[in-house]
Amino acid sequence: MRRLHYWVFLLVCGSLALPMSVLSFDDNTPLPKADQKLATRAEAILKRHCYDCHGDGGSDEGGFNFALNLPRLVATRKVVAGDVDASPLFQRIIKGEMPPEDAETRMSEKDVEWLKRWITSGAPVGTPKKERPYVSRESVLKQIAKDLKAAETRDRRFLRYLTITHLYNAGLSEGELDTVRLAMSKLLNSLSWERELIKPQPIDSEKTVFRFDLRSLRWSRETWEQLRNASPFAFESSNEWLTECSQLSDCPRPMIRGDWFVADASRPPLYHSLLDLPDTLDGLENQLRIKFQQNIEQDRAARAGFTQSGVSNNPRIIERHRISDGYCWISHDFASSVGNANFFRHPLQFQADGGEVIFS
C-alpha cells in the first residue's frame, strides 16, 4: 500500500533493517560432544521461544532477526561467552522482558538454566558449516549477459536485474537471504501501478541475481535511470562483461544491488519519484480520479471515529473511499478534544491537526 501524509506531506514507509555481516568459520573441526549438546539445546530453546519474532523474516524483528544464528549472537555480543551478566539476550530473559508477557508459551526455569549453562560454558556454537564457494563479480556479469542473450532481441532493452550476491558471499543464511528476496519482490510490486503482481525470476543456481521486465511494472527506461543514478554502487567500469551487458540491454548498467534498492527505494524522495506521487492531497485526488468531498456529500464514503487511537494515542477519524483499483483511506488526527477538535460534538465541521492517506 502507498501512504502520503498531508499538511506536512511526508511519506511514512517502514524501512527494512537488513543484516549485513555474519561470522564465518575457517576451522571445521567438530566440537566435543558435550559442547555440541549444549549448542543444540540452546538452539532448540531459542527456536521454541524466540524464532517466531526474531528469526529469519520474523513478525517483530526489531533489528534482531538471527535468534538461531549462534555464531552471530556471539559475534554481535548479544551473548558474551562465559559471562551471563554481560549477555543482553540472557538479561532480558531473566528480567521477564522476553519473551513478552502475551507470548503463548513462557520460558521455563529449566530452559533458562540450560541457556545459562550454555553461556557459562563458553557459548559453543555447534559444528561449523562448510563455507560457500565465492561468487565473483565477473561470474555475476557473465550470468546476466547469458540471460540477456537468451531473451528475444526486442525484449532485452526492457530487462533489468537485482543482485544480492555480496550478501550470499558474506555468509547470510538462506533464511536471511529469503527475507531480502521477499523484500525485493514486495517493493517492486509496491512501486508499480499495475494490477497484476510480478515475481522476479532468479537466473543463477544460488538465487542471488533476479530478472524483471520494466514493462510489467509500467516503468519507463527513465524510471530505471532514476534508480541507477541514485545508487552509490552504480560506478562505471571497463569490465568486458559489463560492457557486453550494457550493449545487449542498451543500458549503461542494467543491474543494481537488491539490498540498496530495498533500503532506499522504499523511502522518499526516491519512493515519491518512482511512483510519480504528487506533493499535495489535491494532487493525489486528481491522480486517483476521486472526489473526496463529493463522496462525503453523496454518502459514498464511510467514516469511523475513535476517542483514543491505537496508532496515534489521540482522537482519530478514519475515512474510506472506493477507487478503481481498491480503496483509499484518509485519517484525520487530533491533538486534543477541545472545540472543533471534538468530532463527537462536531461530526461534520471538525478541525483536524493532521493526517495521512493510504491507498491500494
Secondary structure, DSSP 8 states (H G I E B T S, - for coil): -EEEEESS-----------------S------HHHHHHHHHHHHHHHHHTHHHHSTT-TT-TT---TT-HHHHHHTTSS-TT-STT-HHHHHHHTT-SS-TT-SS---HHHHHHHHHHHHTT----S---------HHHHHHHHHHHHHHS-GGGGGGEEEEE-HHHHHHT--HHHHHHHHHHHHHHHHHT---SS----EE-STTS-EEEEEGGGGT--HHHHHHHHHH-TT------HHHHHHHHHHTSS--EEEHHHHHHHHTSTTHHHHHHT--SSHHHHHHHHT--HHHHHHTT-SEEEEESS-TTTSS-EEEEEEEETTEEEEEEEE-S-SSGGG-TTT-SSS---SEEEEEE-
